Amino acid sequence: MFCQNCGNQIDDNADVCIKCGCLINKSTKITEEKPINAMAIVGFVFSFILDMVGLICSIIARNQCKKTGEKGMELATAGMIISLVFLSFKVFAILLAIIISTFFLII
Ligand SMILES: [Zn+2]
Protein backbone atom coordinates (compact mmCIF):
# COMPACT_ATOMS: atom_id res chain seq x y z
CA MET A 1 0.00 0.00 0.00
CA PHE A 2 0.94 3.66 -0.15
CA CYS A 3 1.45 6.26 2.58
CA GLN A 4 -1.45 8.69 2.66
CA ASN A 5 0.86 11.47 3.71
CA CYS A 6 3.73 11.30 1.24
CA GLY A 7 2.65 8.61 -1.26
CA ASN A 8 5.66 6.41 -0.55
CA GLN A 9 5.14 2.68 -1.11
CA ILE A 10 5.22 0.87 2.22
CA ASP A 11 4.86 -2.64 3.52
CA ASP A 12 1.25 -3.70 4.02
CA ASN A 13 1.95 -4.65 7.64
CA ALA A 14 3.82 -1.47 8.49
CA ASP A 15 2.43 0.89 11.12
CA VAL A 16 4.69 3.80 10.34
CA CYS A 17 5.89 5.15 7.00
CA ILE A 18 9.68 4.72 6.74
CA LYS A 19 9.96 7.81 4.55
CA CYS A 20 8.02 10.48 6.42
CA GLY A 21 7.37 8.77 9.77
CA CYS A 22 3.64 9.25 9.41
CA LEU A 23 1.39 6.81 11.26
CA ILE A 24 -0.53 4.51 8.95
CA ASN A 25 -4.25 4.51 9.55
CA LYS A 26 -5.25 1.03 8.44
CA SER A 27 -8.96 1.69 8.73
CA THR A 28 -8.77 4.29 5.98
CA LYS A 29 -6.54 2.13 3.82
CA ILE A 30 -7.39 2.75 0.20
CA THR A 31 -8.77 -0.48 -1.22
CA GLU A 32 -9.50 0.98 -4.62
CA GLU A 33 -6.28 1.17 -6.61
CA LYS A 34 -6.07 4.09 -8.97
CA PRO A 35 -5.17 3.11 -12.54
CA ILE A 36 -1.96 4.22 -14.22
CA ASN A 37 -2.47 7.36 -16.27
CA ALA A 38 -2.58 6.34 -19.95
CA MET A 39 -0.98 9.60 -21.04
CA ALA A 40 2.02 8.81 -18.83
CA ILE A 41 2.57 5.53 -20.69
CA VAL A 42 2.14 7.26 -24.08
CA GLY A 43 4.55 10.01 -23.05
CA PHE A 44 7.13 7.52 -21.82
CA VAL A 45 7.01 5.46 -25.03
CA PHE A 46 7.13 8.53 -27.26
CA SER A 47 10.05 10.01 -25.34
CA PHE A 48 12.23 7.40 -27.10
CA ILE A 49 10.69 7.84 -30.56
CA LEU A 50 9.42 11.40 -30.86
CA ASP A 51 10.94 13.47 -28.09
CA MET A 52 8.72 16.54 -28.60
CA VAL A 53 5.53 14.44 -28.46
CA GLY A 54 6.92 12.52 -25.48
CA LEU A 55 7.72 15.73 -23.65
CA ILE A 56 4.28 17.26 -24.22
CA CYS A 57 2.45 14.03 -23.28
CA SER A 58 4.56 13.64 -20.14
CA ILE A 59 3.85 17.20 -19.01
CA ILE A 60 0.11 16.69 -19.58
CA ALA A 61 0.28 13.33 -17.76
CA ARG A 62 2.01 14.91 -14.77
CA ASN A 63 -0.73 17.51 -14.48
CA GLN A 64 -3.43 14.84 -14.84
CA CYS A 65 -1.79 12.66 -12.16
CA LYS A 66 -1.66 15.64 -9.81
CA LYS A 67 -5.35 16.41 -10.34
CA THR A 68 -6.80 12.89 -10.32
CA GLY A 69 -4.30 11.13 -8.06
CA GLU A 70 -3.74 8.50 -10.72
CA LYS A 71 -0.55 6.48 -10.80
CA GLY A 72 2.15 7.21 -13.35
CA MET A 73 3.74 10.31 -11.84
CA GLU A 74 7.18 8.63 -11.81
CA LEU A 75 6.63 7.35 -15.33
CA ALA A 76 5.64 10.81 -16.56
CA THR A 77 8.67 12.36 -14.86
CA ALA A 78 10.94 9.73 -16.43
CA GLY A 79 9.38 10.36 -19.84
CA MET A 80 9.91 14.09 -19.40
CA ILE A 81 13.59 13.67 -18.48
CA ILE A 82 14.29 11.17 -21.28
CA SER A 83 12.65 13.34 -23.94
CA LEU A 84 14.51 16.40 -22.64
CA VAL A 85 17.82 14.51 -22.90
CA PHE A 86 17.05 13.44 -26.48
CA LEU A 87 15.91 16.95 -27.32
CA SER A 88 19.08 18.55 -25.94
CA PHE A 89 21.17 16.06 -27.94
CA LYS A 90 19.34 17.17 -31.07
CA VAL A 91 19.83 20.86 -30.28
CA PHE A 92 23.51 20.18 -29.60
CA ALA A 93 23.87 18.29 -32.91
CA ILE A 94 22.19 21.12 -34.84
CA LEU A 95 24.39 23.73 -33.16
CA LEU A 96 27.47 21.64 -33.93
CA ALA A 97 26.38 21.33 -37.58
CA ILE A 98 25.92 25.10 -37.81
CA ILE A 99 29.30 25.79 -36.25
CA ILE A 100 31.06 23.29 -38.56
CA SER A 101 29.34 24.60 -41.70
CA THR A 102 30.15 28.24 -40.87
CA PHE A 103 33.73 27.19 -40.14
CA PHE A 104 34.01 25.65 -43.61
CA LEU A 105 32.34 28.68 -45.19
CA ILE A 106 34.98 30.96 -43.71
CA ILE A 107 37.75 28.81 -45.18
ZN1 LIG B 1 4.92 8.75 4.27
Boltz pocket constraint, residues with backbone or C-beta under 6 A from the ligand:
constraints:
  - pocket:
      binder: B
      contacts: [[A, 3], [A, 4], [A, 5], [A, 6], [A, 7], [A, 8], [A, 17], [A, 18], [A, 19], [A, 20], [A, 21], [A, 22]]
      max_distance: 6.0
